[in-house]
């Protein structure tokens, strides 16, 4: 006899609802703090590998585990939404935007879906208490995703799924419900070190360890000042984020773009950006162009700084006039990047 939906266990109905809302990965983990995970976090912070991301350190005691944040939590629902790319992120381009930022802002998409799932839970189990997180709170989504069986943290420190490769956005719901737990996912990296070798800036001091201060994603998104000169040439055409360590993962051969949420279909202008257009952006034009995009979060100045580094690496002398004009930009970081880029495009005889 086939069970009707109403007679299925709550966890099975919860997963079905999550998938209906666009989540392709689902699992449940204990909300108990884990000493190993907490220790890894504190070691990473102690080594200064978080760079200028002071918010990582400021709430480290809360971030170290679900019950450190909310002692009443009993279960964690880990959720993943696919943004698998159609094309090879490593293809040569004049300017590159990370795959995750080529569509709509994942914060908004995941939050809407996760809140809808939370409302369903409360309707099904009146009195349920819960908290929804989508990368905007001190929550370690990746190790929790591993504990819930979504995948494992690879040597590049990101979550890897056997079904979806390296292309999952993660959300979490903490709840006071005592739910049946999924088994944690075993590590499937084996002897592979492709991600370690692919990093343009040697940001991995060891497997499973990331020094954010050397990471192009950190440098182009989180870092507010001038890009250190030692990393500028290695940045190449990357103007927002970097996909290299993810793109080379062999598990991506199983990732199916049919599972990708429609919100993350790339915008054509971000799939193949043109530096000449991006260098011309003032603050108003920047805000209009990137409305609804995660790129908007870093602001015009930081973004144009990144574009100037790419221009300097492009070898395209046709950009020299635009670059020269930006040497007079009111933002000193932009002006300095323009001066560096012009020197690359018009080297002294």
C-alpha positions in Angstrom: 0.0 0.0 0.0 1.3 3.5 -0.9 1.1 5.9 1.9 -0.9 9.1 1.3 0.9 12.3 1.9 -0.9 12.9 5.2 0.3 9.6 6.6 4.0 10.1 5.7 6.4 11.0 8.5 6.7 14.7 9.2 10.3 14.7 8.0 9.3 13.1 4.6 6.6 15.7 4.1 9.0 18.5 5.1 11.5 17.4 2.5 8.8 17.2 -0.1 7.7 20.7 0.7 11.3 21.9 0.6 11.8 20.4 -2.9 8.5 22.0 -4.0 9.9 25.4 -3.0 13.1 24.9 -5.1 15.5 23.3 -2.8 17.3 20.3 -4.4 19.3 19.3 -1.3 17.7 18.6 2.1 19.0 17.1 5.3 18.5 17.3 9.1 21.4 17.5 11.7 21.5 17.8 15.4 21.6 21.3 16.8 24.1 20.3 19.4 27.4 22.2 19.3 30.3 20.2 17.9 33.7 20.7 19.6 35.6 19.7 16.4 33.8 22.3 14.3 34.2 24.9 16.9 37.9 24.2 17.3 38.5 24.6 13.5 36.7 27.9 13.5 38.8 29.3 16.4 42.0 28.0 14.9 41.2 29.7 11.6 40.4 33.0 13.3 43.5 32.7 15.5 45.7 32.4 12.4 44.2 35.6 11.0 42.9 33.8 7.9 39.7 35.8 8.0 41.5 39.0 7.0 39.5 42.2 7.6 36.2 40.3 8.0 35.9 41.4 11.6 32.3 40.2 11.9 33.6 36.6 11.7 35.6 37.2 14.9 33.2 39.5 16.7 30.5 36.8 17.1 32.7 33.7 17.0 31.3 32.3 20.3 27.8 32.4 18.8 29.0 31.2 15.4 30.7 28.0 16.8 27.4 26.1 17.1 23.6 26.2 16.9 23.0 25.9 20.6 25.7 28.6 21.3 23.4 30.9 19.4 20.0 29.5 20.6 20.2 27.0 23.5 16.6 25.8 22.9 17.4 24.6 19.3 17.2 20.8 18.9 17.4 20.2 15.1 18.9 22.0 12.1 17.3 21.7 8.7 20.0 22.2 6.1 18.9 23.2 2.6 20.6 23.6 -0.8 19.6 25.4 -4.0 21.4 24.7 -7.2 23.1 27.4 -9.4 25.0 25.0 -11.7 26.4 26.9 -14.7 25.7 26.1 -18.4 29.2 27.1 -19.5 32.7 26.5 -18.3 33.6 29.2 -15.7 37.3 28.9 -16.7 36.7 30.0 -20.3 38.9 33.0 -21.4 37.1 36.4 -21.1 38.0 40.0 -20.8 36.0 40.3 -17.6 34.7 37.5 -15.3 31.8 37.6 -12.8 31.6 34.6 -10.5 28.8 32.1 -11.4 27.0 32.7 -8.2 26.5 36.4 -9.0 25.4 36.1 -12.6 21.7 35.8 -11.7 19.5 37.2 -9.0 20.7 37.9 -5.5 20.7 34.5 -3.7 20.1 36.1 -0.3 16.6 37.2 -1.5 15.7 34.0 -3.3 16.8 31.6 -0.5 15.2 33.7 2.2 11.8 33.8 0.5 11.8 30.0 0.0 13.2 29.2 3.5 10.6 31.5 5.1 7.8 29.8 3.1 9.1 26.4 4.4 9.1 27.8 7.9 5.5 29.0 7.6 4.5 25.5 6.4 6.2 24.0 9.5 4.4 26.2 11.9 1.1 25.4 10.2 1.8 21.7 10.4 3.1 21.8 13.9 1.5 24.7 15.8 3.7 26.0 18.5 6.9 25.2 16.6 9.7 27.7 17.3 12.3 28.2 14.6 14.9 30.6 13.2 15.7 31.0 9.4 19.2 31.8 8.2 20.4 32.6 4.7 24.0 33.7 4.9 23.1 36.8 7.0 23.9 35.5 10.5 26.7 33.8 12.5 25.9 30.3 11.2 28.3 27.8 9.8 26.2 26.5 6.9 28.8 24.4 5.3 29.8 22.1 8.2 26.1 21.9 9.1 25.3 20.9 5.6 27.9 18.1 5.9 26.5 17.0 9.2 23.0 16.8 7.6 24.3 14.7 4.7 24.0 17.3 1.9 27.6 16.8 0.9 31.1 17.3 2.4 33.5 20.2 2.9 36.0 19.7 0.2 39.7 20.6 0.2 38.7 24.1 -1.0 36.5 24.4 2.1 33.2 24.7 0.2 30.5 22.1 0.3 30.6 19.4 -2.5 27.6 17.3 -3.4 27.6 14.1 -5.3 24.5 15.2 -7.2 25.1 18.9 -7.6 28.9 19.3 -7.5 30.2 22.6 -6.0 27.2 24.7 -7.0 24.9 24.9 -4.1 23.6 27.9 -2.2 22.9 27.0 1.5 20.3 27.9 4.0 19.5 26.6 7.5 16.5 26.5 9.7 17.0 26.0 13.5 14.0 24.6 15.3 13.0 23.4 18.7 11.5 20.3 17.1 13.2 16.9 17.8 13.5 15.6 14.3 14.9 12.3 12.9 18.5 13.0 11.8 20.3 12.2 8.5 23.7 10.6 8.5 26.6 13.0 8.0 28.3 12.8 4.6 31.7 11.1 4.3 34.6 12.9 2.6 34.9 11.9 -1.0 37.8 14.1 -2.1 40.3 11.2 -1.8 43.7 12.0 -3.1 42.5 14.7 -5.5 44.1 18.1 -5.1 42.8 19.8 -8.2 41.3 22.7 -6.3 44.5 23.3 -4.5 46.6 23.5 -7.7 44.0 25.7 -9.5 44.1 28.6 -7.1 45.8 31.6 -8.9 47.0 33.1 -5.6 47.9 30.1 -3.6 45.2 30.8 -1.0 45.3 27.2 0.4 48.1 26.8 3.0 47.0 23.2 3.3 44.0 21.1 2.2 40.8 22.1 3.9 42.4 25.4 5.0 41.7 28.7 3.2 43.7 31.9 3.9 41.0 34.5 2.8 43.6 37.2 2.6 45.0 35.6 -0.5 41.6 34.6 -2.0 40.4 36.5 -5.1 36.8 36.2 -3.9 37.8 37.9 -0.7 40.0 40.5 -2.4 37.3 41.5 -4.9 34.3 41.4 -2.6 35.2 41.8 1.1 38.4 43.8 0.9 37.8 47.5 0.9 41.2 49.0 0.3 43.7 48.8 -2.6 44.3 45.3 -3.9 47.8 44.3 -2.8 50.1 44.5 -5.8 51.3 40.9 -5.3 47.9 39.6 -6.3 46.9 42.0 -9.1 48.4 40.1 -12.1 47.0 36.8 -10.7 43.5 38.3 -10.6 43.5 38.3 -14.4 40.0 39.2 -15.7 38.2 38.4 -12.4 36.1 41.4 -11.4 33.8 39.9 -8.9 34.7 36.6 -7.1 36.5 33.6 -8.5 35.3 30.1 -9.4 38.6 28.4 -10.2 38.8 26.0 -7.2 35.1 25.1 -7.6 35.2 24.7 -11.4 38.0 22.1 -11.5 36.3 19.8 -9.0 35.7 16.4 -10.7 32.4 16.0 -8.9 30.9 18.8 -11.1 30.5 16.3 -14.0 27.4 15.1 -12.1 25.9 18.6 -11.7 22.8 19.0 -13.9 21.7 22.5 -14.9 18.2 21.2 -15.1 18.3 21.3 -11.3 19.3 25.0 -11.2 16.7 27.4 -9.8 15.4 29.7 -12.5 16.4 32.8 -10.5 20.0 31.9 -11.1 19.9 31.7 -14.9 22.7 34.1 -15.9 22.0 37.6 -17.2 23.6 37.9 -20.6 25.5 41.1 -19.7 27.0 39.3 -16.7 27.8 36.1 -18.6 30.0 38.1 -20.9 30.7 41.5 -19.3 32.3 44.3 -21.3 35.0 46.3 -19.4 34.4 49.4 -21.5 30.8 49.6 -20.3 31.6 48.8 -16.7 34.4 51.3 -16.4 32.0 54.0 -17.4 29.6 53.4 -14.5 29.0 56.2 -12.0 27.2 55.5 -8.7 23.7 56.0 -10.1 24.3 53.8 -13.1 26.0 51.2 -11.0 23.0 50.9 -8.7 20.6 50.8 -11.6 22.5 48.1 -13.4 23.0 45.8 -10.4 19.6 46.2 -8.8 18.6 42.8 -7.6 22.2 41.5 -8.0 24.6 40.6 -5.1 27.2 42.7 -6.9 25.3 45.8 -5.7 26.4 45.1 -2.2 30.0 46.1 -2.8 29.3 49.5 -4.2 30.5 51.3 -7.3 34.0 52.2 -6.1 35.0 48.7 -5.1 33.6 47.3 -8.3 35.3 49.8 -10.6 38.6 49.2 -8.7 38.2 45.5 -9.7 37.4 46.4 -13.3 40.5 48.6 -13.5 42.7 45.7 -12.3 41.2 43.6 -15.1 41.7 46.4 -17.6 45.4 46.5 -16.6 45.7 42.8 -17.2 43.7 42.8 -20.5 46.4 44.2 -22.7 43.6 46.1 -24.5 45.1 49.5 -25.3 41.6 50.7 -26.5 40.7 51.0 -22.8 43.6 53.4 -22.0 41.6 56.6 -22.4 38.8 55.4 -20.0 41.4 54.2 -17.6 43.3 57.5 -17.7 40.2 59.5 -17.0 39.6 57.4 -13.8 43.0 58.6 -12.4 41.1 61.7 -11.4 38.3 59.7 -9.7 37.2 61.1 -6.3 37.8 57.8 -4.6 41.5 57.4 -4.0 41.4 53.6 -4.2 39.9 53.9 -7.7 42.4 56.6 -8.7 45.3 54.4 -7.6 44.0 51.4 -9.4 43.6 53.5 -12.6 47.2 54.7 -12.3 48.4 51.1 -12.0 46.3 49.9 -14.9 47.4 52.7 -17.2 51.0 51.9 -16.5 50.2 48.3 -17.7 48.4 49.4 -20.8 50.9 52.1 -21.8 54.3 51.0 -20.5 57.1 53.4 -20.6 59.5 53.1 -23.5 
